[in-house]
Amino acid sequence: MCMLRVLTRPAGSHNGKLDGETVNACMIVVKFYSLYRGISADDMNSSILDRVAFNYTEEDCPIVTVPFFKDGCDLELPSELRDCLLDALHLQYVIDTKTGEVKEDDLVAMETRLRKLLILHQVRLKSMSAPVDDSREKFLSQIADRVMDMDTIFQM
């Protein structure tokens, strides 16, 4: 889903210049994803709390979350797309761990394959995604709630 958003982003609209015009855009997204290899969502939340909440629990200082998928949607990817994504992750793993040789042609072929399948299945992927306006509204609402909570905490 993130790759599709990158590919459909208007050229030059991203501060980091990551859009469909970027030659290896999909593999850059794979590289970012791979930074969190082996870290579960729960571990990530705990790490965030450890760093920012000091002496507060998640109950005192809940993490702001943004809906990414529509509620109740089927998250099953088409098998050819799922297999391609797994192949891309494996290729990145080989690069990161230096456990094999990856040629430029391999990267180009993977990028081409990813782009083709993402475009082919874009209707399905978009049907899974929470509407941006809903996500934005929920994010802003949670931020406002946290500000009010902080006001209460600091007045104690």
Residue, then its C-alpha position, 0 to 999 in steps of 0.5 A: m500500500c505504501m509503495l502504491r502511494v509513493l508510485t501515485r504521488p505527484a512528481g516533486s510533491h515529496n520533500g524527500k523526492l520519493d515518488g513514481e519518478t524515482v527510479n528505484a522507489c519501490m525498493i526504497v520503500v522495501k528498505f525502509y520497511s526492512l529497518y524494522r525487521g524483527i520488531s513487532a508492533d507491540d515492541m515498537n509501542s513499548s519502545i516509544l513509551d520507554r523513550v517518551a513517557f518517562n514514568y507514565t504507562e500506556e494508560d496514562c499516555p496512550i500512543v496516537t494511532v492512525p487508521f491505515f486499513k479500513d475497519g473490517c476489510d479483508l487484508e489478504l493480498p493477491s498471491e502474486l503480489r504477496d509473493c513478489l513482496l516477499d521476494a523483494l524483502h528477501l532480496q533486501y535481506v541479502i543486501d543488508t546481510k551481505t549473504g549473497e550477490v545482488k546485481e543491479d539487474d536483479l534490483v531493476a527486475m524486482e523494481t519492474r515486477l513490483r511496479k507492474l503488480l502494484i498497478l495491476h492490483q491498485v483497485r484492490l489495494k485502494s479498497m483496503s486503505a482507510p480514507v485519508d480524511d478519516s485518518r487525518e480526523k482521527f489523528l487530530s482528535q487524538i492529538a487534541d485529547r492528549v493535549m487535554d490529558m497533559d493539561t490534567i496531568f500537569q495540574m495534579 
